[in-house]
Amino acid sequence: MFKPDIPFLKKCTSYQKIDEGYSEDEKWCVDGIYLLRFSPQTDIKKLEMQAELINAVHALDSHIPFVHNIGVFNDKAYMILDYINGENGETALPSKSETTQYEIGLQVGKTLKNMHSISAPVGYPSWDETWGNRIARQAPLFEEIVKKNPKYKCILPFIKENLHLLKNRPSSIQHYDFHPGNILIDENRFSGLIDMQKIRYADPINEFYKMEYFNVQTSKAYSCGVVDGYHNMEEIPFSFWELHRLYAAMHIVSAEVWGHEIAIKQLEKFQGYTRFTLDQFDNFTLDVPKWYNKPNYF
């Protein structure tokens, strides 16, 4: 029976392995109370940084698990967090009514807003410089992809025309891997935001860069709820959509380059997501994507 010699867990008796999720981490549910994550890397300082950010957000929002302990066991870094009950949103959302999907989205949007309320420390690296450099590195690789996919021609010119929008953008704590597989739903309620290993400081609007790739594909009603909840049910400012479509375009570049170079087996799926994103924005001529509409659920 698996029972690691970790002092914090010395009184625990039940270990159940969790095989769900896309992360490379090895995960165990311990006594139905704790989540034990073993990371493939042993950089304990990186886990300490993650724990500090996670617990800062937990103090504002209980949907974020609390980190109790970190350390190294058998040459693997580990983190022990609260175990949160629930089914992942990718599986659970499609079985719910559109009203329930939207209400869950509202709850998730409010949690994201709480997370983004914690600003990066003074002197944190410039966000526009970070992304400008990234696009500069990826653009030549993407140009080769465009030669085989002429419908992608609009993407790089659109990005270059709008990169100025990133100037002086703020940075705050961000989940950085926001998609339905990383939310939990328990009895028709949002119960937790999980898989925090990519947490970092970034432009808060960048959090939504995977909306067209993963969130909307799972549920339009939920996605509308996320945006509405994030904005406290008030009118969505044009600046949000202006930045969102820029990040959506930049994500296409990153995803396509990654798909062509590394995730070859997922390339066809990614290309489908790219076509969907282009359609939602009419090749980035629309300010607001087609999937967003103010639902009449109440």
N, C-alpha and C positions, 0 to 999 in steps of 0.2 A: 504493500500500500504506500502511495506517495505521501510523505510527511517530511517536508524540509525542516532542517534544524535552524529555524529563524526565531530568535528570542521573542520577538513581538507576538509570534503565533504559538508559543509553547503550550498554551492551554487549549488550543483548537484541535478538533478531532476529525472533522469532515472536510475532505478535499474533492471537489468535483471539477473536472476539466471542462473548459468552455472552448468549443471548436468554431463558434460563429465569428464572423467579422473578416475584414480584409488585412488586418494588421499582422505583422510577422511576430508579434509578441506572443509568448505562451501565457495563457490565462487560466486561473483557477478560482472557483467560488469556494470560499473557506467559511464553513459553519453558517452559510447563508447570510453572513454579516460583512465579510471582507472580500475584496477582489485582489488577488495576488497576480501581478504581471511581471513576467520575466522578459527583459529586453535582450535582443541579440547583441547589443553593444554594451560595453562595460564602463562607459563614461558617467561616473557617479555625479560629477559636477553638472552634467546636462540634466540628469534626473532631479537634482536639487533645484535647478532653475525652474524646471517644469512644476515641481511641487510648490514652489513659492508662488508662482502665478496661479496655479489651480486653487490653492487655499485662499488666495486673495479674492478670487471670484466666488468661492464657496461662502465666504463671509457675507456676500451680498445676495446670494441666490442658492437655495438648498437643492436646486436641480443639478448642481455641480458637485460631484463627490469630493469628500475630504481625504487628503493624503495623510495617512497615519505614520508611515514609516518607509524609508528607502534604505537600500544596502546592497551587498554583493553576496551571493550564495552559489557555490560551485562555479565560480568564474562568470556568473551571469548577474547583471544588475537587476534589482527588483524594486517594485513600488507596491505598497499596500494601500488600497483606497477603500472607501465605502462601497459595498455591493448594492446596486440599485436594481430593484425588481422591474421587470417589464420586457416586452417583446420589441425587437428593433423595428423602426418605422418603415423600413423598406418592405418588410413582410406584413406588418400590421395595418398600415394606412389603407391599402386598397380594399380591405374588408370592411372599412368603416363607411358610414354615410358621408356625403359631401359636407354636411353641416358639422359633423364631428371632426372630419379632416381639417376643416377651416378653423374650428375652435382650438384644436391641438396646435395648429400653426400659429395662432395668436399667442398661445402660451410660450411656444418656442421663441417667437420674435421678441417677447418681453425679456426672456433670459439672455438672448444675444445682446439686447440693449444694455442690460445690467453688466454683462461681461465687458462691453465696449466702453463703459463709463470709467474704466481704470486706465489712465493715460500712461504712455511710456515715459521713462525718466528723461529729464532734460539732457540734451546732447545725444539722444538716440539717433542712429544713422538716418539720413534723409531718405524718405520713402520714394520720392521721384527719381533720385539717383539710383537707388536699388533696382527699381523696375526698368529704368532707362537702360541700365547696363545689361539687364537680363534680356530685354528685347533685342539689343544690339548683338548679343551673342547668338540668339536663336534665329534672328531674321535671315541670315544666309542659308541656314538649314531649311527654314520654312519656304524660302524662295524655290528651292529644289522640289519641294512637295507640291507647290503651286503649279509647276510645269506639268505635273501629271494630273492635277485637279484644277482646271481653269476657273471653276466656280469659286475658288478661294481667292481670286485676284483682288477682291475688294478689301480683304482683311488688313494686310500690312499698311496700305495707304490710309485706311481709316485710323489705325492705331497711331501712325506717325503724325497725322493731322490733329489728334486729340491728346497726345502725351502731355501737353502743357497743363491739362487738368490735374495732373498729379503734383504740380508745384505747390509746396507748402501744405500738403495734406497731413493731417495729424496721424499719430500712431497710438494704438491702444491694445489692450489684451484681446487676442483673437483666437478662436478655436483652430482655425486654419484648415480644417478638413470637414466642413459642414455639409452633411448630406443625410438623407433619411436613415441610412444604416447606422448612424452615430447618435440617433435619438432613441429613447425608450418610451414605450407607451404601456400603461398599466390601467386596465379598466376604463378605457376611453379617455384617459388623461395622460398628458406629457409627464413622465416621471423622472427623466434624467437625460443629460447631455454627456456622452461618454467618449472614450478613446481620445484622450487629451494629449497624446504624445507629440503632436505637432504644434501645441500652443506656443504663441509668441506675440510680439508686438507687431502690429501692422495697421494699415489704413482700415478703419472699421467697415467701409463699404466694400472692401475687397473680400470680406467674409462671404459675400453672396455670389462669388465668381462661378460656383458650380451649380447655380440654380437651374440653368437650361440643360446641363449635362445630366444631372441626377435627381434633383428635387422635383422639378416640373414633370420629368418623365414618370415619377412615382405618383404624384398627385398635384394637379393644378390648384385645387381648392386649398390644400395644405400650404402650398407655396404662396398663394395670395394671402393666407392668414399670417404667414411668417412676416411678410412685408408690412401688412397692416398692423400687426402686433408690435413690430419694431418701431413703427411711427405712431404708436398709441392711438390707432384708429383715426388719425388725422390725415389730411390730404398729403399725398406723397410729393415732396418737393422735386422739381425738375432736376436739381443738382444730383439727387440720388440716382435717377435713371440715366443721367448723362455719364456718371461715373460707372454705373453698373454695366452699361453696354460696352464701355471701354474695357473693363475687366473681363467681361465675357469674351471679347475679341482676343485679348491677350491670353486668356486661358485656352482658346482654340490653338493658338500658336504653340504653347507649352505642351498641350495634350497631344497634338499631332506629331510634334518632334519626338516626344517621349514614345508615342505609339510606333513610330517608324524605326526608332533606334533601339528601344528596349522592350516595350510591351507588344511585340509583334502579334501575339495571339489575340490581343484585344483591339488591334488596329481597326478591323472592320466595324466593331461596335463603336469605337471612338469616331470613326468617320460618319456613322449614322447620327451621333450626337452633334457633330459639327454641322451637318446638313440641317438638323432640327434647329440649332441655334441661329444659323443664317436665315432660315425661314421665319423664325419668330421675330427677327429684326428686319426682315426684308433686305438682307445684305447690308445691314446697319444704316438703313435710311429711315427707320422708325425710331422715335425717341423711347417709346414704351413698348415692350415686347407684347406680342399677341396674347400670350397666356394670361397676362394680368388683366383682370376686370373686376370691378367692385361687385362682389357677389351679393345677392339678395337672399341671404340665408336666415335672416332674423325678422 
